[in-house]
Structures are given as structure tokens and as C-alpha cells.
Amino acid sequence: MNFDELFGHLGQHTVDGLSKGAIYALVALGYTLVYGVLKLINFAHSEVFMVGTFAVLGTWTALGATSNPSVGMMILFLLAGLVAGAVASGATAVGVELIAYRRLRRMNAPPLIFLITAIGLSLVLSEAFGLWQGRLIKGMPTIVEREILFTIGNTEVTNTQLLTIVSALVMMVLLDVFINRTRYGRGVRAVAQNPDTAALMGVNKDRVILLIFLLGGLLAGAAALLYNVRYGNTRFNVGFLLGLKAFTAAVLGGIGNLRGALLGGLLLGVVEVYAATLTQSNWEDVAAFTVLVVVLLFRPTGLLGESLGRARA
């Protein structure tokens, strides 16, 4: 147990963990939106994220992106990647809802059928991209060269870390404002609280459900861009472990709670980096799920625990 390394560079490890957890948080928001409204665990959401990573890669390839571009080209590649990832992931999420879940809802299928369908869709999408893109890791150009922006004590904050953390916080704030301050957000909260009463009040349930899948997909596409910037590669099954971590983050913060998903993602990222530093091994996954179990033993509803349907009216 390397406590000297952990506490000697605690600030650095914390910043690393926050930048890692920010990606978890964005993907976790998709899980928590769907669960908050439908009480459905959409395991296919991890592949929605995976589609976004390939869309970003394909866009950069089509634009002829190379490593270390000029500032102007870097901004162009980032914006193009963001649009491509968000559109591809959003379209995939909407397609999953229209093709699979909507029909099951109309047939009044039991919850277990939804769960099995979600797992099946996840495998189908993953293997389809495995056949199409191959099963090896796909590298991509370094669009944002890692540079130290400023130093606080012995903690160095890089441009990629700041980009990831700030982007996640901004998108979380925008989503929170949308859900709590807009007419469409009021409809989302109404359906989450009581879908039958919401329907009597003129809220179109199908449109609301389509909206939450779209929002979750757009956030997953943004997370895909940040993942590509941070790690510089993707793979057909890249969404499996990351999706599992994101779902863990959603449960940790309080499944169905938007702010809880952000908190859970950031906390999970920090815990993983701390654990990897202490053990200098791959025990970070064990630490992440151990923290989840411990928290749920004392807080079964997660750290915040407030459901989307009980958000402020």
C-alpha cells in the first residue's frame, strides 16, 4: 500500500480522478434519465456511447485530422467530433427506443423482458461493430496535445483535464436547467412522477420518453468525444466496462437523480485513481464496486436518493 505516493500527490490524483469521473458522469446521466422516467435499466446505453466514439473517429478520419493540429483546426475537429458523436449516439438511442422498447411498452411486457431486451441490444450493437470495424483497438490522432495550463502547489492541471471537467459540469448544469426550468422538463418530471395523471393533463408520454432517450444519447456522444480526447482510441466493446462504471455511478449517486449521477461519477473516478495509486495494480475496479456496496449498505437509495419524479415542481 503506497500511502506516501497517494498523500504526497493527493491533489494531482484528485484532478486525475475528477477528469476520469466526468466521463462516467455524462454517461451515467443517460442511465438515470431513462430509469427516472421508465424505471428501466437501459443496458444498451453503453453501446450508444460506443457508437459515438466511432462516429468521432470516422469524422476525424474524413476530415483528414492529424496529430497536433493548429489551434483553428483543433477547434474545428473538436466541434465536428462533438456534433458527429452527439448525432450518432442520439440517433442510436432514439432508434433503440422506437424499434424495441416502444413496442414492448405497447404490449405491456413485464420488466424482465425489457431487461433481457436491453442486454440483447447491447450485445447486438457491440458485435455488429466488431464485424464492421474489426475487433482490434482503433487509434486516433492526438487532436488536443496535453499541456500543463497551471500549477497549484505540486498539482498540475492540464488542458485535457480542464476541458473534460468543465465540459461535464456545463452540460450537467444545462441539463438540470432544462429539466427543472422548461416546459418540456416539466413534462419529463410529470411522467416520471405519475404517467397516467400526466397523460390526463395532456402530456404526450411517448414524446417525453423519446426526449429522454435523445437527451441521454446526446450526452453519451459528448462523453465519447471527451473519451477520445483523453484516451485516443476506441474499440467495439469499449462501452462494456465504461457503461458498467457509469451505471455504478448512477446507482451510487441515487438512480434517477441527475445531480446524483454527476456526484457518483466524479466520486467513482476519484476512488479508482486513489485505489490504483495505493496498490499500483488493477484493483481500481474492485475498489469502485466495493465503495458502491458499502454506500448502499448505509444508503440504499444512493448518496442523494431523490428521484427524478420528486424533483422540484
QUIUR-V704778 format. One record per pair of residues at least 24 apart in sequence whose ideal C-beta (glycine too) atoms are under 10 Angstrom apart, sorted by the first residue. I is the first residue (numbers start at 1). GAP is how many residues later the second one is. If there is no record, write none. Layout:
{{I & GAP} {I & GAP}}
This chain:
{{1 & 276} {1 & 277} {1 & 278} {1 & 279} {2 & 275} {2 & 276} {2 & 277} {2 & 278} {3 & 274} {3 & 275} {5 & 272} {5 & 273} {5 & 275} {6 & 267} {6 & 268} {6 & 269} {6 & 270} {6 & 271} {6 & 272} {7 & 270} {7 & 271} {8 & 146} {8 & 269} {9 & 144} {9 & 145} {9 & 146} {9 & 147} {9 & 268} {10 & 143} {10 & 144} {10 & 145} {10 & 264} {10 & 267} {11 & 140} {11 & 141} {11 & 142} {11 & 143} {11 & 144} {11 & 145} {11 & 146} {12 & 139} {12 & 140} {12 & 141} {12 & 142} {12 & 143} {12 & 144} {12 & 145} {12 & 261} {12 & 265} {13 & 142} {13 & 257} {13 & 260} {13 & 261} {13 & 263} {13 & 264} {13 & 265} {14 & 141} {14 & 252} {14 & 255} {14 & 256} {14 & 259} {14 & 260} {15 & 137} {15 & 140} {15 & 141} {15 & 142} {15 & 143} {15 & 146} {15 & 147} {15 & 150} {15 & 255} {15 & 258} {16 & 139} {16 & 140} {16 & 142} {16 & 145} {16 & 253} {16 & 254} {16 & 256} {16 & 257} {16 & 258} {16 & 260} {16 & 261} {17 & 249} {17 & 250} {17 & 251} {17 & 252} {17 & 253} {17 & 254} {17 & 255} {17 & 256} {17 & 257} {17 & 258} {17 & 259} {17 & 260} {17 & 267} {18 & 143} {18 & 146} {18 & 147} {18 & 150} {18 & 151} {18 & 247} {18 & 248} {18 & 249} {18 & 251} {18 & 252} {18 & 255} {19 & 138} {19 & 139} {19 & 141} {19 & 142} {19 & 143} {19 & 144} {19 & 145} {19 & 146} {19 & 147} {19 & 149} {19 & 207} {19 & 211} {19 & 247} {19 & 250} {19 & 251} {19 & 254} {20 & 141} {20 & 144} {20 & 145} {20 & 207} {20 & 210} {20 & 211} {20 & 225} {20 & 245} {20 & 246} {20 & 248} {20 & 249} {20 & 250} {20 & 252} {20 & 253} {20 & 264} {21 & 143} {21 & 144} {21 & 147} {21 & 224} {21 & 225} {21 & 228} {21 & 241} {21 & 242} {21 & 243} {21 & 244} {21 & 245} {21 & 246} {21 & 247} {21 & 248} {21 & 249} {21 & 250} {21 & 251} {21 & 252} {22 & 139} {22 & 141} {22 & 142} {22 & 143} {22 & 144} {22 & 145} {22 & 146} {22 & 147} {22 & 149} {22 & 150} {22 & 201} {22 & 204} {22 & 208} {22 & 240} {22 & 243} {22 & 244} {22 & 247} {23 & 26} {23 & 141} {23 & 142} {23 & 144} {23 & 145} {23 & 199} {23 & 200} {23 & 201} {23 & 202} {23 & 203} {23 & 204} {23 & 206} {23 & 207} {23 & 208} {23 & 219} {23 & 222} {23 & 223} {23 & 226} {23 & 242} {23 & 246} {24 & 144} {24 & 199} {24 & 218} {24 & 219} {24 & 221} {24 & 222} {24 & 223} {24 & 224} {24 & 225} {24 & 226} {24 & 228} {24 & 237} {24 & 238} {24 & 240} {24 & 241} {24 & 242} {24 & 243} {24 & 244} {24 & 245} {24 & 248} {24 & 264} {25 & 140} {25 & 143} {25 & 144} {25 & 146} {25 & 147} {25 & 194} {25 & 198} {25 & 221} {25 & 224} {25 & 225} {25 & 228} {25 & 233} {25 & 235} {25 & 236} {25 & 237} {25 & 238} {25 & 239} {25 & 240} {25 & 241} {25 & 242} {25 & 243} {25 & 244} {26 & 138} {26 & 141} {26 & 142} {26 & 145} {26 & 146} {26 & 149} {26 & 190} {26 & 192} {26 & 193} {26 & 194} {26 & 195} {26 & 196} {26 & 197} {26 & 198} {26 & 199} {26 & 200} {26 & 201} {26 & 220} {26 & 223} {26 & 235} {26 & 236} {26 & 239} {27 & 25} {27 & 62} {27 & 189} {27 & 192} {27 & 193} {27 & 195} {27 & 196} {27 & 197} {27 & 200} {27 & 212} {27 & 215} {27 & 216} {27 & 218} {27 & 219} {27 & 220} {27 & 222} {27 & 223} {27 & 234} {27 & 238} {28 & 188} {28 & 191} {28 & 192} {28 & 195} {28 & 215} {28 & 217} {28 & 218} {28 & 219} {28 & 220} {28 & 221} {28 & 222} {28 & 223} {28 & 224} {28 & 225} {28 & 227} {28 & 230} {28 & 232} {28 & 233} {28 & 234} {28 & 235} {28 & 236} {28 & 237} {28 & 238} {28 & 240} {29 & 139} {29 & 142} {29 & 143} {29 & 146} {29 & 147} {29 & 186} {29 & 187} {29 & 189} {29 & 190} {29 & 191} {29 & 193} {29 & 194} {29 & 217} {29 & 220} {29 & 221} {29 & 229} {29 & 230} {29 & 231} {29 & 232} {29 & 233} {29 & 236} {30 & 59} {30 & 63} {30 & 182} {30 & 183} {30 & 185} {30 & 186} {30 & 187} {30 & 188} {30 & 189} {30 & 190} {30 & 191} {30 & 193} {30 & 213} {30 & 216} {30 & 217} {30 & 220} {30 & 231} {31 & 185} {31 & 189} {31 & 212} {31 & 215} {31 & 216} {31 & 217} {31 & 218} {31 & 219} {31 & 220} {31 & 224} {31 & 225} {31 & 230} {32 & 180} {32 & 184} {32 & 214} {32 & 215} {32 & 217} {32 & 218} {32 & 219} {32 & 221} {32 & 222} {32 & 223} {32 & 224} {32 & 225} {32 & 226} {32 & 227} {32 & 228} {32 & 229} {32 & 230} {32 & 232} {32 & 270} {32 & 275} {32 & 276} {33 & 142} {33 & 146} {33 & 155} {33 & 159} {33 & 178} {33 & 179} {33 & 180} {33 & 181} {33 & 182} {33 & 183} {33 & 184} {33 & 186} {33 & 217} {33 & 223} {33 & 225} {33 & 228} {33 & 275} {34 & 59} {34 & 62} {34 & 63} {34 & 67} {34 & 84} {34 & 175} {34 & 178} {34 & 179} {34 & 181} {34 & 182} {34 & 216} {34 & 222} {34 & 274} {35 & 157} {35 & 177} {35 & 212} {35 & 215} {35 & 216} {35 & 220} {35 & 221} {35 & 222} {35 & 226} {35 & 272} {35 & 273} {36 & 143} {36 & 152} {36 & 153} {36 & 155} {36 & 156} {36 & 157} {36 & 176} {36 & 214} {36 & 218} {36 & 219} {36 & 220} {36 & 221} {36 & 222} {36 & 225} {36 & 270} {36 & 271} {36 & 272} {36 & 273} {36 & 274} {36 & 275} {37 & 151} {37 & 152} {37 & 153} {37 & 154} {37 & 155} {37 & 156} {37 & 158} {37 & 168} {37 & 171} {37 & 172} {37 & 174} {37 & 175} {37 & 176} {37 & 219} {37 & 270} {37 & 271} {37 & 272} {38 & 59} {38 & 63} {38 & 67} {38 & 73} {38 & 76} {38 & 153} {38 & 154} {38 & 157} {38 & 167} {38 & 170} {38 & 171} {38 & 174} {38 & 175} {39 & 72} {39 & 75} {39 & 153} {39 & 216} {39 & 217} {39 & 268} {39 & 270} {40 & 61} {40 & 64} {40 & 65} {40 & 71} {40 & 74} {40 & 75} {40 & 77} {40 & 78} {40 & 169} {41 & 70} {41 & 73} {41 & 74} {41 & 77} {41 & 78} {41 & 206} {41 & 209} {41 & 210} {41 & 214} {42 & 51} {42 & 54} {42 & 55} {42 & 59} {42 & 72} {42 & 73} {42 & 75} {42 & 76} {42 & 79} {42 & 80} {42 & 170} {42 & 171} {42 & 174} {42 & 201} {42 & 205} {43 & 71} {43 & 72} {43 & 73} {43 & 74} {43 & 75} {43 & 76} {43 & 77} {43 & 78} {43 & 79} {43 & 80} {43 & 196} {43 & 197} {43 & 200} {43 & 201} {43 & 204} {44 & 48} {44 & 49} {44 & 52} {44 & 53} {44 & 56} {44 & 57} {44 & 73} {44 & 74} {44 & 75} {44 & 76} {44 & 77} {44 & 78} {44 & 79} {44 & 80} {44 & 81} {44 & 82} {44 & 195} {44 & 199} {45 & 44} {45 & 47} {45 & 48} {45 & 51} {45 & 73} {45 & 76} {45 & 77} {45 & 168} {45 & 171} {45 & 172} {45 & 174} {45 & 175} {45 & 194} {45 & 198} {45 & 201} {45 & 202} {45 & 205} {46 & 72} {46 & 76} {46 & 79} {46 & 80} {46 & 174} {46 & 191} {46 & 192} {46 & 193} {46 & 194} {46 & 195} {46 & 196} {46 & 197} {46 & 198} {46 & 199} {46 & 200} {46 & 201} {47 & 42} {47 & 45} {47 & 46} {47 & 49} {47 & 74} {47 & 75} {47 & 76} {47 & 77} {47 & 78} {47 & 79} {47 & 80} {47 & 81} {47 & 82} {47 & 173} {47 & 189} {47 & 190} {47 & 191} {47 & 192} {47 & 193} {47 & 196} {48 & 40} {48 & 41} {48 & 42} {48 & 43} {48 & 44} {48 & 45} {48 & 46} {48 & 47} {48 & 48} {48 & 73} {48 & 74} {48 & 77} {48 & 165} {48 & 168} {48 & 169} {48 & 170} {48 & 171} {48 & 172} {48 & 173} {48 & 175} {48 & 176} {48 & 191} {48 & 195} {49 & 36} {49 & 40} {49 & 43} {49 & 44} {49 & 167} {49 & 168} {49 & 170} {49 & 171} {49 & 172} {49 & 173} {49 & 174} {49 & 175} {49 & 178} {49 & 185} {49 & 189} {49 & 190} {49 & 193} {49 & 194} {49 & 197} {50 & 39} {50 & 42} {50 & 72} {50 & 75} {50 & 76} {50 & 79} {50 & 170} {50 & 174} {50 & 177} {50 & 184} {50 & 185} {50 & 186} {50 & 187} {50 & 188} {50 & 189} {50 & 190} {50 & 192} {50 & 193} {51 & 34} {51 & 37} {51 & 38} {51 & 39} {51 & 40} {51 & 41} {51 & 42} {51 & 44} {51 & 74} {51 & 75} {51 & 77} {51 & 78} {51 & 166} {51 & 169} {51 & 170} {51 & 173} {51 & 188} {52 & 29} {52 & 30} {52 & 32} {52 & 33} {52 & 34} {52 & 35} {52 & 36} {52 & 37} {52 & 38} {52 & 40} {52 & 41} {52 & 165} {52 & 166} {52 & 167} {52 & 168} {52 & 169} {52 & 170} {52 & 171} {52 & 172} {52 & 173} {52 & 175} {52 & 176} {52 & 182} {52 & 187} {53 & 28} {53 & 32} {53 & 35} {53 & 36} {53 & 76} {53 & 85} {53 & 87} {53 & 167} {53 & 168} {53 & 170} {53 & 171} {53 & 172} {53 & 174} {53 & 175} {53 & 178} {53 & 180} {53 & 181} {53 & 182} {53 & 183} {53 & 185} {53 & 186} {53 & 189} {54 & 30} {54 & 31} {54 & 34} {54 & 35} {54 & 75} {54 & 78} {54 & 79} {54 & 84} {54 & 170} {54 & 174} {54 & 180} {54 & 181} {54 & 182} {54 & 184} {55 & 26} {55 & 28} {55 & 29} {55 & 30} {55 & 31} {55 & 32} {55 & 33} {55 & 34} {55 & 36} {55 & 37} {55 & 166} {55 & 169} {55 & 170} {55 & 173} {55 & 179} {56 & 24} {56 & 25} {56 & 26} {56 & 27} {56 & 28} {56 & 29} {56 & 30} {56 & 32} {56 & 33} {56 & 84} {56 & 87} {56 & 165} {56 & 168} {56 & 169} {56 & 170} {56 & 171} {56 & 172} {56 & 173} {56 & 178} {57 & 24} {57 & 27} {57 & 28} {57 & 76} {57 & 81} {57 & 82} {57 & 83} {57 & 84} {57 & 167} {57 & 171} {57 & 176} {57 & 177} {58 & 26} {58 & 27} {58 & 30} {58 & 75} {58 & 80} {58 & 82} {59 & 24} {59 & 25} {59 & 26} {59 & 28} {59 & 29} {59 & 166} {60 & 24} {60 & 80} {60 & 81} {60 & 83} {60 & 168} {61 & 77} {61 & 79} {61 & 80} {64 & 77} {65 & 75} {65 & 76} {65 & 77} {65 & 78} {66 & 75} {66 & 76} {66 & 77} {67 & 73} {67 & 74} {67 & 75} {67 & 76} {67 & 77} {67 & 78} {67 & 165} {68 & 73} {68 & 74} {68 & 75} {68 & 76} {68 & 77} {69 & 72} {69 & 73} {69 & 74} {69 & 75} {69 & 76} {73 & 70} {74 & 69} {74 & 70} {74 & 71} {75 & 68} {76 & 67} {77 & 64} {77 & 66} {77 & 67} {77 & 148} {77 & 152} {78 & 65} {78 & 66} {78 & 85} {78 & 147} {78 & 148} {78 & 150} {78 & 151} {79 & 146} {80 & 145} {81 & 59} {81 & 62} {81 & 140} {81 & 141} {81 & 143} {81 & 144} {81 & 145} {81 & 147} {81 & 148} {82 & 85} {82 & 136} {82 & 139} {82 & 140} {82 & 142} {82 & 143} {82 & 144} {83 & 138} {83 & 142} {84 & 137} {84 & 140} {84 & 141} {85 & 132} {85 & 133} {85 & 135} {85 & 136} {85 & 137} {85 & 138} {85 & 139} {85 & 140} {85 & 141} {85 & 142} {85 & 143} {86 & 128} {86 & 131} {86 & 132} {86 & 133} {86 & 134} {86 & 135} {86 & 136} {86 & 137} {86 & 138} {86 & 139} {87 & 130} {87 & 131} {87 & 134} {88 & 129} {88 & 132} {88 & 133} {88 & 136} {89 & 125} {89 & 127} {89 & 128} {89 & 129} {89 & 130} {89 & 131} {89 & 132} {89 & 133} {89 & 134} {89 & 135} {89 & 136} {90 & 123} {90 & 124} {90 & 125} {90 & 126} {90 & 127} {90 & 128} {90 & 129} {90 & 130} {90 & 131} {91 & 123} {91 & 126} {91 & 127} {91 & 130} {92 & 29} {92 & 33} {92 & 121} {92 & 125} {92 & 128} {92 & 129} {93 & 117} {93 & 119} {93 & 120} {93 & 121} {93 & 122} {93 & 123} {93 & 124} {93 & 125} {93 & 126} {93 & 127} {93 & 128} {94 & 116} {94 & 117} {94 & 119} {94 & 120} {94 & 122} {94 & 123} {95 & 26} {95 & 30} {95 & 118} {95 & 122} {96 & 25} {96 & 26} {96 & 29} {96 & 117} {96 & 121} {97 & 109} {97 & 112} {97 & 113} {97 & 114} {97 & 115} {97 & 116} {97 & 117} {97 & 119} {97 & 120} {98 & 108} {98 & 111} {98 & 112} {98 & 115} {100 & 24} {101 & 108} {101 & 112} {102 & 104} {102 & 107} {102 & 108} {102 & 111} {105 & 100} {105 & 101} {105 & 104} {106 & 100} {122 & 115} {122 & 117} {122 & 118} {122 & 121} {123 & 114} {123 & 117} {125 & 111} {125 & 114} {126 & 109} {126 & 110} {126 & 111} {126 & 112} {126 & 113} {126 & 114} {127 & 109} {127 & 110} {128 & 108} {129 & 105} {129 & 106} {129 & 107} {129 & 108} {129 & 109} {129 & 110} {130 & 105} {130 & 106} {130 & 107} {131 & 105} {132 & 104} {133 & 101} {133 & 102} {133 & 103} {134 & 101} {134 & 102} {135 & 100} {135 & 101} {135 & 102} {136 & 97} {136 & 99} {136 & 100} {137 & 94} {137 & 95} {137 & 96} {137 & 97} {137 & 98} {137 & 99} {137 & 101} {138 & 90} {138 & 94} {138 & 95} {138 & 96} {138 & 97} {138 & 98} {138 & 100} {139 & 92} {139 & 93} {139 & 94} {139 & 95} {140 & 88} {140 & 89} {140 & 91} {140 & 92} {140 & 93} {140 & 94} {141 & 87} {141 & 91} {142 & 87} {142 & 90} {143 & 82} {143 & 85} {143 & 86} {143 & 89} {144 & 84} {144 & 85} {144 & 86} {144 & 88} {146 & 83} {146 & 84} {159 & 70} {160 & 66} {160 & 69} {160 & 70} {161 & 69} {163 & 62} {163 & 63} {163 & 66} {163 & 67} {164 & 59} {164 & 61} {164 & 62} {164 & 63} {164 & 65} {164 & 66} {164 & 105} {165 & 61} {165 & 101} {165 & 104} {167 & 55} {167 & 56} {167 & 58} {167 & 59} {167 & 62} {168 & 51} {168 & 54} {168 & 55} {168 & 58} {168 & 94} {168 & 97} {168 & 98} {169 & 93} {169 & 97} {170 & 52} {171 & 47} {171 & 48} {171 & 51} {171 & 52} {171 & 55} {171 & 91} {172 & 47} {172 & 86} {172 & 87} {172 & 89} {172 & 90} {172 & 91} {172 & 93} {173 & 89} {174 & 45} {175 & 40} {175 & 41} {175 & 43} {175 & 44} {175 & 83} {175 & 84} {175 & 86} {175 & 87} {176 & 82} {176 & 83} {176 & 86} {176 & 135} {178 & 33} {178 & 37} {178 & 80} {179 & 33} {179 & 36} {179 & 79} {179 & 129} {179 & 132} {179 & 133} {180 & 78} {180 & 131} {180 & 132} {180 & 133} {181 & 131} {184 & 24} {184 & 27} {184 & 31} {185 & 26} {185 & 30} {185 & 126} {186 & 125} {186 & 127} {187 & 24} {188 & 24} {188 & 27} {188 & 120} {188 & 121} {188 & 123} {189 & 118} {189 & 119} {189 & 120} {189 & 121} {189 & 122} {189 & 123} {189 & 124} {190 & 119} {190 & 123} {191 & 117} {191 & 118} {192 & 64} {192 & 115} {192 & 116} {192 & 117} {192 & 118} {192 & 119} {193 & 114} {193 & 115} {193 & 116} {193 & 117} {193 & 118} {193 & 120} {194 & 115} {195 & 114} {198 & 111} {212 & 96} {219 & 42} {220 & 26} {223 & 42} {241 & 44} {244 & 41} {244 & 44} {244 & 45} {245 & 24} {245 & 27} {245 & 39} {245 & 40} {245 & 43} {245 & 44} {245 & 47} {247 & 45} {248 & 37} {248 & 40} {248 & 41} {248 & 43} {248 & 44} {249 & 39} {249 & 43} {249 & 53} {250 & 52} {251 & 41} {251 & 44} {251 & 45} {251 & 50} {251 & 51} {251 & 52} {252 & 36} {252 & 37} {252 & 39} {252 & 40} {252 & 43} {252 & 44} {252 & 47} {252 & 50} {252 & 51} {252 & 52} {253 & 42} {253 & 49} {253 & 50} {253 & 51} {253 & 52} {254 & 45} {254 & 47} {254 & 48} {254 & 49} {254 & 50} {254 & 51} {254 & 52} {254 & 53} {254 & 54} {255 & 46} {255 & 47} {255 & 50} {255 & 52} {255 & 53} {256 & 45} {256 & 46} {256 & 48} {256 & 49} {256 & 50} {256 & 51} {256 & 52} {256 & 53} {256 & 54} {256 & 55} {257 & 44} {257 & 45} {257 & 46} {257 & 47} {257 & 48} {257 & 49} {257 & 50} {257 & 51} {257 & 53} {257 & 54} {258 & 46} {258 & 48} {258 & 50} {258 & 53} {259 & 44} {259 & 45} {259 & 47} {259 & 52} {260 & 41} {260 & 42} {260 & 43} {260 & 44} {260 & 45} {260 & 46} {260 & 47} {260 & 48} {261 & 41} {261 & 43} {262 & 42} {263 & 39} {263 & 40} {263 & 41} {264 & 27} {264 & 28} {264 & 31} {264 & 38} {264 & 39} {264 & 40} {267 & 24} {267 & 28} {267 & 36} {268 & 24}}
